Amino acid sequence: MGTPIIVQYTVNAPVEKVWKALTDKNEMKSWYFDIPDFEPEAGTEFNFYEPGEEKKYHHQGEVLEINPHKKLKHSWSYPEFSKEKTYVTWELQQTDKGTIVKLTHEDIDKFNELGDNFSRNSFTEGWNGIIGQSLKTYLEE
């Protein structure tokens, strides 16, 4: 449904280090979200909120596919607002300049009726900040 959002950056870090940042819940909270029930195993469901006291948006996901050091795919939904699910795929590729991190967020148009905070532009801006700033900064320090 619709065109996926694709965000790609090269991170100056080995693929093993990037993979650990993506799949270790203790590392995730340093650059991404605090997801205490995340486990890098297919079928695992996880829940988290955006940072801050207001706990504005409940995110829910399920790990759908995992290929260590290469690919992590999970669902992404907001159960309080919609029954719809979208899909996020993280793909890693080691190069001589570091690791290419490619994120694809599919079916984002399913959230169109939820308003501007769930728009394609909002998600594109969010993913660029998460990967291009937070993850890169965390891994390249």
C-alpha distance (Angstrom), angle and dihedral (degrees) to the residues before:
residue distance angle dihedral
M1 . . .
G2 3.78 . .
T3 3.76 128.8 .
P4 3.80 116.2 -45.6
I5 3.78 121.9 -123.9
I6 3.80 109.7 -113.6
V7 3.79 121.2 -167.7
Q8 3.80 120.5 178.0
Y9 3.79 132.9 -180.0
T10 3.78 136.3 164.4
V11 3.79 111.9 -127.2
N12 3.79 119.8 -158.8
A13 3.82 94.4 -128.0
P14 3.81 136.3 90.0
V15 3.79 117.3 -91.5
E16 3.83 91.8 -113.0
K17 3.81 91.2 59.1
V18 3.82 92.2 46.6
W19 3.81 91.1 48.4
K20 3.80 91.4 51.4
A21 3.82 90.3 50.7
L22 3.83 89.4 51.8
T23 3.79 97.6 46.2
D24 3.81 108.7 28.2
K25 3.82 108.7 87.6
N26 3.81 91.3 -152.9
E27 3.80 91.3 56.2
M28 3.82 93.1 40.7
K29 3.78 92.6 64.1
S30 3.82 89.8 58.5
W31 3.81 94.3 61.9
Y32 3.82 110.0 3.8
F33 3.80 126.7 23.4
D34 3.79 135.6 -41.2
I35 3.81 101.7 -106.3
P36 3.83 105.7 170.3
D37 3.82 95.6 177.0
F38 3.84 96.3 48.3
E39 3.80 115.5 122.7
P40 3.82 122.2 172.2
E41 3.81 93.8 -123.8
A42 3.81 128.1 110.7
G43 3.79 110.9 -104.7
T44 3.82 95.2 28.2
E45 3.80 113.5 132.8
F46 3.79 119.6 -149.9
N47 3.79 137.5 -174.4
F48 3.78 133.8 -161.7
Y49 3.78 144.6 158.8
E50 3.76 131.7 -138.4
P51 3.80 112.9 -95.1
G52 3.78 118.0 -85.6
E53 3.76 137.6 65.4
E54 3.80 97.0 -83.5
K55 3.84 93.9 67.7
K56 3.78 87.1 -149.1
Y57 3.80 103.5 178.8
H58 3.78 126.7 28.9
H59 3.81 107.9 -146.9
Q60 3.77 120.4 -162.8
G61 3.78 128.5 -171.3
E62 3.75 143.8 166.2
V63 3.79 125.0 -148.4
L64 3.81 104.7 -120.1
E65 3.79 103.7 171.8
I66 3.75 134.6 11.6
N67 3.80 128.1 -176.7
P68 3.82 108.0 170.1
H69 3.82 115.6 -116.1
K70 3.82 90.0 0.5
K71 3.81 116.9 54.5
L72 3.80 143.5 9.4
K73 3.81 119.9 179.0
H74 3.79 124.9 -177.8
S75 3.77 140.3 160.6
W76 3.82 119.8 -107.0
S77 3.78 121.8 -155.8
Y78 3.81 145.5 150.6
P79 3.82 104.4 -137.9
E80 3.82 94.6 -172.4
F81 3.81 91.5 57.3
S82 3.80 108.3 30.4
K83 3.81 144.2 6.7
E84 3.81 89.0 -138.7
K85 3.80 122.9 108.4
T86 3.78 129.2 -154.9
Y87 3.80 126.8 -165.9
V88 3.79 130.9 -124.5
T89 3.81 121.7 -164.3
W90 3.80 122.4 -170.8
E91 3.82 113.5 -163.4
L92 3.80 124.7 -174.3
Q93 3.79 129.0 -162.0
Q94 3.80 124.4 -179.3
T95 3.81 115.0 -137.1
D96 3.78 133.4 170.8
K97 3.83 87.6 -99.0
G98 3.81 95.7 52.2
T99 3.79 132.4 -84.6
I100 3.78 125.7 -31.7
V101 3.80 109.0 -138.6
K102 3.80 111.9 -161.7
L103 3.78 120.2 -176.2
T104 3.80 121.5 -169.3
H105 3.82 119.1 -171.4
E106 3.81 110.0 -167.6
D107 3.80 132.2 -164.5
I108 3.81 93.0 17.3
D109 3.81 89.7 149.6
K110 3.81 87.8 72.6
F111 3.83 86.2 77.6
N112 3.84 95.7 52.4
E113 3.81 93.5 108.5
L114 3.82 91.6 55.7
G115 3.81 95.1 74.3
D116 3.80 139.8 -116.0
N117 3.82 96.3 -40.5
F118 3.82 87.8 63.7
S119 3.81 97.3 42.0
R120 3.80 126.8 124.2
N121 3.83 89.2 -110.1
S122 3.80 92.6 50.9
F123 3.82 92.7 50.0
T124 3.82 92.7 44.0
E125 3.80 90.6 51.8
G126 3.81 90.9 45.4
W127 3.80 95.5 50.3
N128 3.81 91.8 46.1
G129 3.80 89.3 53.4
I130 3.79 94.0 45.0
I131 3.80 95.7 48.8
G132 3.81 103.7 23.8
Q133 3.79 95.1 45.3
S134 3.81 114.6 12.9
L135 3.83 100.5 37.5
K136 3.81 95.3 37.1
T137 3.80 92.3 48.2
Y138 3.81 92.4 46.0
L139 3.82 94.2 49.9
E140 3.81 99.2 37.6
E141 3.82 97.2 51.5
